[in-house]
Amino acid sequence: MTQTETPAAGPYPGLGFRQFVALMAALMATNALAIDSMLPALPEIGDALGITSANDRQWVITSYLLGFGAAQIIYGTLADRFGRRPILLGGLAIYALASLAAAFAPDFTTMMIARVVQGIGAAGTRVLAVSIVRDTYSGRQMARVMSLTFIVFLAVPILAPSIGQAIVLVAPWRWIFILLGLFGVVVSAWVIAKLPETLHADDRSPIEVKPILAAFRLCLTLRVPVGYMLAMTFMVGGLFGFINAAQQLFVDVFKAGDIFTVIFAVVAGFMALASFLNSKIVERFGMRRVSHGALLGYLTVTALHALVAFTGHETLWTFSLFQCATMFCFGLMVSNFGAMAMDPLGHVAGTASSVQGFVSTVGAALIGFWIGQHFDGTALPIVAGFAVCGWLALAMVLVAERGKLFRPQKGP
């Protein structure tokens, strides 16, 4: 059966269309759950592991992101050579075992090692989910599957902090990691039972250094892919800065720990709403018009927010409202930036996805950690981080577009 002949009703025997979408969403959800579910528990984790500085607790998030970003560089090549199933199951096994190691970590160093390894495992689910969808569907069917998967995936950051909060209300914080491990086991069993190998034997590629290096050089030298990759890095870096310090902001600054998960869900919901809106308007208006307009809106919102914070007028409600507007603009930008970064690299898509995932995630993790480490008991460092990252992203977009916004691109 060829890709174009694959019926939308069910891609494989015993695996219907809806179950396939749900499985791909579950694979992608492993990452968001491993980041957001533990935000409410960071104080308890810090106390148990002897972390005396509140800012040092941010390493629980950043160490995971570094492992997640760094490992993306290898999964695509391995999956193209050895097939999707064994590499995916290997990544899930690493994720589950590292989750359990984190659950029983006796000290901060062990926790950091376990989190890095957990991120390395989760990177496989991210890379392989996209590859499996590409193997299974093509054209509009592929776009439909990715859209449905992404909608389900966006619900996870909205719900994950509430899940973590519910766990710590009835059990020790270590159960968050135990349940993450169990989630990895359940998804592994689902893959074993229902998902066959999706890469055709004839499409397996040998691991050859010269073609890989040539593809890497292409991904890192073309102006448009590099410009949008770096713009995406700065934008996500601002977001990671917020995630790193979110618990401290709402609990220590705004004294709103009891509604932290609710506000976090509302903020994430605005990003999900923007992503849904983008899927409806991008074909009509084009990626550049939508994303460039959203970038200018983002710069305006973050500048006003920084002014409010700088003049000492920040409150829980001003922060929440500005953050909702910021995330709405963010949701209209990042997916389009990613698509434009990939567009000229279709002939080396696997390598390009790995390279861009590596650069954007590791770079954003470091930027976000730097922003988070400047938390000083006020919202200003986080708000200013968003604003500065926005201006740096604009600079990268202008490089990519030769100084002109909103115009269709002609050539790489």
C-alpha positions as CSV (number, residue, x, y, z in Angstrom):
1,M,0.0,0.0,0.0
2,T,1.4,3.4,-1.0
3,Q,1.1,6.5,1.0
4,T,-1.4,8.0,-1.4
5,E,-3.5,4.9,-1.2
6,T,-3.7,4.8,2.6
7,P,-7.3,5.2,3.6
8,A,-8.1,7.9,6.1
9,A,-10.4,5.4,7.9
10,G,-7.5,3.4,9.4
11,P,-3.9,3.4,8.4
12,Y,-3.1,-0.2,9.6
13,P,-5.1,-3.3,10.5
14,G,-6.4,-3.0,14.1
15,L,-5.4,0.7,14.3
16,G,-8.2,3.0,13.3
17,F,-7.7,6.6,12.3
18,R,-8.8,8.0,15.6
19,Q,-6.6,5.6,17.6
20,F,-3.7,6.5,15.3
21,V,-4.2,10.2,16.0
22,A,-4.5,9.5,19.7
23,L,-1.3,7.5,19.8
24,M,0.7,10.2,18.0
25,A,-0.7,12.8,20.4
26,A,0.3,10.5,23.4
27,L,3.8,10.3,22.0
28,M,4.1,14.0,21.8
29,A,2.5,14.5,25.2
30,T,5.3,12.8,27.0
31,N,7.4,16.0,26.6
32,A,4.8,18.5,27.8
33,L,3.9,16.2,30.8
34,A,7.5,16.0,31.8
35,I,7.9,19.8,31.9
36,D,4.6,21.2,33.1
37,S,3.2,18.6,35.5
38,M,5.9,19.3,38.1
39,L,5.7,23.1,38.2
40,P,3.4,23.1,41.3
41,A,5.8,20.6,43.1
42,L,9.0,22.5,42.6
43,P,9.1,23.8,46.2
44,E,8.6,20.3,47.6
45,I,11.2,18.9,45.3
46,G,13.7,21.6,46.3
47,D,13.1,21.0,50.0
48,A,13.5,17.3,49.7
49,L,16.7,17.5,47.7
50,G,18.3,20.2,49.7
51,I,18.1,23.0,47.1
52,T,18.4,26.1,49.2
53,S,18.1,28.7,46.5
54,A,14.6,29.1,44.8
55,N,16.2,29.9,41.5
56,D,18.3,26.7,41.6
57,R,15.0,24.7,41.4
58,Q,14.8,25.9,37.8
59,W,17.5,23.3,37.0
60,V,14.7,20.6,37.3
61,I,13.2,22.1,34.2
62,T,16.3,23.2,32.3
63,S,18.3,19.9,32.7
64,Y,15.4,18.1,31.1
65,L,15.2,20.6,28.2
66,L,18.9,20.3,27.5
67,G,18.7,16.5,27.2
68,F,15.6,16.8,25.1
69,G,17.1,19.3,22.7
70,A,20.6,17.7,22.4
71,A,19.3,14.2,21.6
72,Q,17.1,15.3,18.7
73,I,20.2,15.6,16.6
74,I,20.6,11.8,16.4
75,Y,17.2,10.3,16.4
76,G,16.3,11.1,12.8
77,T,19.5,9.5,11.4
78,L,19.0,6.4,13.6
79,A,15.4,6.0,12.6
80,D,16.1,6.3,8.9
81,R,18.7,3.5,9.3
82,F,17.1,1.0,11.8
83,G,13.4,1.8,11.4
84,R,10.9,3.7,13.5
85,R,9.6,1.0,15.9
86,P,12.9,0.0,17.6
87,I,14.2,3.5,18.0
88,L,10.8,4.8,19.3
89,L,10.6,1.9,21.8
90,G,14.2,2.6,22.9
91,G,13.3,6.2,23.5
92,L,10.2,5.3,25.5
93,A,12.2,2.8,27.6
94,I,14.8,5.5,28.4
95,Y,12.0,7.9,29.3
96,A,10.3,5.4,31.6
97,L,13.4,4.2,33.4
98,A,14.7,7.8,33.8
99,S,11.3,8.9,35.2
100,L,11.6,6.2,37.9
101,A,15.2,7.1,38.6
102,A,14.1,10.7,39.2
103,A,11.2,9.5,41.4
104,F,13.7,7.8,43.8
105,A,16.6,10.3,43.4
106,P,18.3,10.8,46.8
107,D,20.0,14.1,46.0
108,F,20.0,17.0,43.6
109,T,22.8,15.6,41.4
110,T,21.0,12.3,40.8
111,M,17.9,14.2,40.0
112,M,19.7,16.3,37.4
113,I,21.2,13.3,35.7
114,A,17.9,11.5,35.7
115,R,16.2,14.5,34.1
116,V,18.8,14.9,31.4
117,V,18.3,11.2,30.5
118,Q,14.6,11.6,30.7
119,G,14.8,14.4,28.1
120,I,17.0,12.2,25.9
121,G,14.3,9.6,25.9
122,A,11.5,12.1,25.2
123,A,13.4,13.5,22.2
124,G,12.7,10.2,20.5
125,T,9.0,10.5,20.9
126,R,9.0,14.0,19.4
127,V,11.1,13.1,16.4
128,L,9.6,9.7,15.7
129,A,5.9,10.9,16.0
130,V,6.5,13.3,13.1
131,S,8.4,10.7,11.0
132,I,5.6,8.1,11.5
133,V,2.9,10.5,10.4
134,R,5.0,11.3,7.3
135,D,5.5,7.6,6.6
136,T,1.8,6.9,6.9
137,Y,0.0,9.8,5.3
138,S,0.7,12.3,2.6
139,G,-0.7,15.5,1.2
140,R,-3.9,16.8,2.8
141,Q,-4.4,13.6,4.8
142,M,-1.0,14.2,6.5
143,A,-2.0,17.8,7.2
144,R,-5.3,16.7,8.7
145,V,-3.5,14.2,11.0
146,M,-0.9,16.7,12.1
147,S,-3.6,19.3,12.8
148,L,-5.7,16.9,14.9
149,T,-2.6,15.6,16.7
150,F,-1.5,19.2,17.5
151,I,-4.9,20.1,18.9
152,V,-4.8,17.2,21.3
153,F,-1.2,17.9,22.1
154,L,-2.0,21.5,23.0
155,A,-4.4,20.4,25.7
156,V,-1.6,18.8,27.6
157,P,0.2,22.0,28.8
158,I,-3.2,23.3,29.8
159,L,-4.0,20.3,32.0
160,A,-0.5,19.2,33.1
161,P,0.0,21.7,36.0
162,S,-3.4,20.8,37.4
163,I,-2.5,17.1,37.2
164,G,0.7,17.7,39.1
165,Q,-1.2,19.8,41.7
166,A,-3.8,17.0,42.1
167,I,-1.0,14.5,42.7
168,V,0.8,16.5,45.4
169,L,-2.5,17.1,47.2
170,V,-2.9,13.3,47.8
171,A,0.6,11.9,47.5
172,P,4.3,12.8,47.8
173,W,5.9,14.7,44.8
174,R,7.8,11.6,43.8
175,W,4.5,10.1,42.5
176,I,4.6,12.6,39.7
177,F,7.7,10.9,38.3
178,I,6.3,7.5,39.0
179,L,3.2,8.2,37.0
180,L,5.4,9.7,34.2
181,G,7.2,6.4,34.1
182,L,4.0,4.4,34.0
183,F,2.7,6.6,31.2
184,G,5.9,5.7,29.2
185,V,5.2,2.0,29.9
186,V,1.5,2.3,28.8
187,V,2.5,4.1,25.6
188,S,5.2,1.5,24.9
189,A,2.6,-1.3,25.3
190,W,0.3,0.6,22.9
191,V,3.0,0.9,20.3
192,I,4.0,-2.8,20.6
193,A,0.4,-3.9,20.3
194,K,-0.9,-1.7,17.6
195,L,1.8,0.1,15.6
196,P,3.7,-1.8,12.9
197,E,7.0,-0.6,11.4
198,T,6.1,2.3,9.2
199,L,9.4,2.8,7.3
200,H,9.5,0.6,4.2
201,A,12.6,-1.6,3.9
202,D,13.6,0.0,0.6
203,D,13.6,3.5,2.2
204,R,16.1,2.7,4.9
205,S,19.2,4.8,4.6
206,P,22.7,3.8,5.5
207,I,24.6,6.0,8.0
208,E,27.2,7.8,5.9
209,V,29.2,10.6,7.2
210,K,29.7,12.6,4.0
211,P,26.0,13.0,3.1
212,I,25.1,13.8,6.7
213,L,27.7,16.5,7.0
214,A,26.6,18.0,3.6
215,A,23.0,18.1,4.9
216,F,24.2,19.7,8.1
217,R,26.1,22.4,6.2
218,L,23.1,23.2,4.1
219,C,20.8,23.5,7.1
220,L,23.3,25.9,8.8
221,T,24.2,28.1,5.9
222,L,21.0,29.0,4.0
223,R,19.8,32.4,5.1
224,V,16.0,31.8,5.4
225,P,16.2,28.5,7.4
226,V,18.9,29.9,9.7
227,G,17.1,33.2,10.2
228,Y,13.8,31.6,11.1
229,M,15.4,28.9,13.2
230,L,17.2,31.6,15.3
231,A,14.0,33.7,15.5
232,M,12.1,30.6,16.8
233,T,15.0,30.0,19.3
234,F,14.6,33.5,20.8
235,M,10.8,33.3,20.9
236,V,10.8,29.9,22.7
237,G,13.6,31.1,25.0
238,G,11.3,33.8,26.3
239,L,8.6,31.2,26.9
240,F,11.1,28.9,28.7
241,G,12.1,31.8,30.9
242,F,8.4,32.2,32.0
243,I,8.0,28.5,32.6
244,N,11.2,28.4,34.7
245,A,9.9,31.1,37.0
246,A,6.2,30.6,36.7
247,Q,5.8,28.9,40.1
248,Q,7.9,31.6,41.8
249,L,6.0,34.4,40.1
250,F,2.5,33.3,41.1
251,V,3.4,32.0,44.6
252,D,6.1,34.4,45.8
253,V,5.3,37.6,43.9
254,F,1.5,37.5,43.5
255,K,0.6,35.3,46.5
256,A,-1.7,33.3,44.2
257,G,-0.5,29.8,44.6
258,D,-4.1,28.5,45.0
259,I,-5.0,29.6,41.5
260,F,-1.6,29.2,39.8
261,T,-2.7,26.1,37.8
262,V,-5.9,27.9,36.7
263,I,-4.2,31.0,35.4
264,F,-1.4,28.9,33.8
265,A,-4.2,26.9,32.0
266,V,-5.9,30.1,30.8
267,V,-2.6,31.5,29.5
268,A,-1.8,28.2,27.7
269,G,-5.3,28.2,26.3
270,F,-4.7,31.5,24.5
271,M,-1.7,30.0,22.8
272,A,-3.8,27.0,21.8
273,L,-6.6,29.3,20.5
274,A,-4.1,31.2,18.4
275,S,-2.7,27.9,16.9
276,F,-6.3,26.9,16.0
277,L,-6.9,30.3,14.4
278,N,-3.7,30.0,12.5
279,S,-4.8,26.7,11.0
280,K,-7.9,28.5,9.7
281,I,-6.3,31.7,8.2
282,V,-2.8,30.8,7.2
283,E,-3.8,29.4,3.7
284,R,-5.7,32.6,3.0
285,F,-3.2,35.2,4.2
286,G,0.1,33.3,4.0
287,M,2.6,32.4,6.7
288,R,4.6,35.6,6.4
289,R,1.6,38.0,6.7
290,V,0.2,36.1,9.7
291,S,3.6,35.6,11.6
292,H,5.0,39.0,10.8
293,G,1.8,40.7,11.9
294,A,1.8,38.6,15.1
295,L,5.5,39.5,15.7
296,L,4.7,43.2,15.6
297,G,1.7,42.7,17.9
298,Y,4.0,40.7,20.2
299,L,6.6,43.5,20.3
300,T,3.8,46.0,21.2
301,V,2.3,43.9,23.9
302,T,5.6,43.0,25.6
303,A,6.8,46.6,25.4
304,L,3.7,47.9,27.2
305,H,3.9,45.0,29.7
306,A,7.6,45.9,30.4
307,L,6.6,49.6,31.0
308,V,3.9,48.5,33.5
309,A,6.3,46.3,35.3
310,F,9.1,48.9,35.3
311,T,6.9,51.6,36.7
312,G,5.8,49.3,39.6
313,H,2.1,48.9,38.5
314,E,2.3,45.2,38.0
315,T,-0.5,43.1,39.6
316,L,-1.7,39.5,39.2
317,W,-4.3,40.7,36.8
318,T,-2.2,42.9,34.6
319,F,0.4,40.2,34.4
320,S,-2.2,37.6,33.5
321,L,-3.9,39.7,30.9
322,F,-0.7,40.8,29.2
323,Q,0.6,37.2,29.3
324,C,-2.6,35.9,27.6
325,A,-2.1,38.5,24.8
326,T,1.6,37.6,24.5
327,M,0.9,33.9,24.2
328,F,-1.8,34.6,21.6
329,C,0.7,36.4,19.4
330,F,3.3,33.6,20.2
331,G,0.8,31.0,18.9
332,L,0.4,32.8,15.6
333,M,4.2,33.0,15.1
334,V,6.1,29.9,16.1
335,S,4.5,27.2,14.0
336,N,4.8,29.5,10.9
337,F,8.5,30.3,11.8
338,G,9.1,26.5,11.9
339,A,7.4,25.9,8.6
340,M,9.3,28.6,6.9
341,A,12.6,27.3,8.3
342,M,11.8,23.9,6.9
343,D,10.4,25.0,3.5
344,P,13.6,25.3,1.5
345,L,15.0,22.0,3.0
346,G,12.5,19.5,1.9
347,H,15.1,17.3,0.2
348,V,16.9,16.9,3.6
349,A,13.9,17.2,5.8
350,G,14.9,14.5,8.3
351,T,18.3,16.1,9.0
352,A,16.8,19.6,8.9
353,S,14.2,18.7,11.5
354,S,16.9,17.2,13.8
355,V,19.3,20.2,13.4
356,Q,16.6,22.8,13.9
357,G,15.2,20.9,16.9
358,F,18.6,20.7,18.4
359,V,19.5,24.4,17.9
360,S,16.1,25.8,18.9
361,T,15.6,23.7,21.9
362,V,19.1,23.8,23.4
363,G,19.4,27.5,22.6
364,A,16.0,28.3,24.0
365,A,16.7,26.3,27.1
366,L,19.9,28.2,27.8
367,I,18.2,31.6,27.1
368,G,15.2,30.6,29.3
369,F,17.5,29.5,32.1
370,W,19.4,32.8,31.9
371,I,16.2,34.8,32.1
372,G,14.9,32.6,35.0
373,Q,18.1,33.0,37.0
374,H,17.6,36.8,37.0
375,F,14.3,36.4,38.9
376,D,14.6,38.9,41.8
377,G,11.2,38.7,43.5
378,T,9.5,40.8,40.9
379,A,8.0,40.1,37.5
380,L,10.3,42.6,35.7
381,P,13.1,40.1,34.6
382,I,10.6,37.7,33.1
383,V,8.6,40.5,31.3
384,A,11.8,42.1,30.1
385,G,13.0,38.8,28.9
386,F,10.0,38.4,26.7
387,A,10.5,41.9,25.2
388,V,14.2,41.5,24.5
389,C,13.7,38.1,22.9
390,G,11.0,39.6,20.7
391,W,13.4,42.3,19.4
392,L,16.1,39.7,18.8
393,A,13.6,37.5,16.9
394,L,12.7,40.5,14.8
395,A,16.3,41.0,13.9
396,M,16.6,37.4,12.7
397,V,13.4,37.7,10.7
398,L,14.8,40.8,9.0
399,V,18.0,39.0,8.2
400,A,16.0,36.1,6.7
401,E,13.8,38.5,4.6
402,R,16.5,40.9,3.6
403,G,15.0,43.6,5.7
404,K,11.5,43.4,4.3
405,L,8.5,42.1,6.2
406,F,5.2,40.7,4.8
407,R,6.6,40.1,1.3
408,P,6.5,36.6,-0.3
409,Q,10.0,35.0,-0.2
410,K,11.7,34.4,-3.6
411,G,14.5,31.9,-3.1
412,P,16.5,30.7,-0.1
